[in-house]
Amino acid sequence: MAAGWNIYRTRFLIKAQQLTQPLAFVDALGREHRGLPGDYLVECSDGRRSIQRREIFEDIYVAMGPADETWPSCVRRSGSLSSLSVCITGPPANA
């Protein structure tokens, strides 16, 4: 995959990593996502994941630095990215 997650921002903070190989997955709503090397796997703070084309991602997002383990996410990766799994958690701490 890639070296690791980084934090980016627009109006909202997201976590993303650039793909080094093709990736396809179906999200919790049944939507299929596909990406090619150079595209970005994006994770929102609520755990939703999607793929953004490189040209669009790099035009919209500004790099903030590497992500760390305190990133608020309810999605945990087990094994490869092709085996995404969602964990069930309670409401956010600030809710």
Protein Blocks (a to p, Z undefined) as FASTA:
>chain_A
ZZbdcddddfbccdddddfbdcddddfkopacdddehiacdddfkopacdddfklmmmmp
ccfbjcdfklccfbdcehjfklcccddddddfkZZ
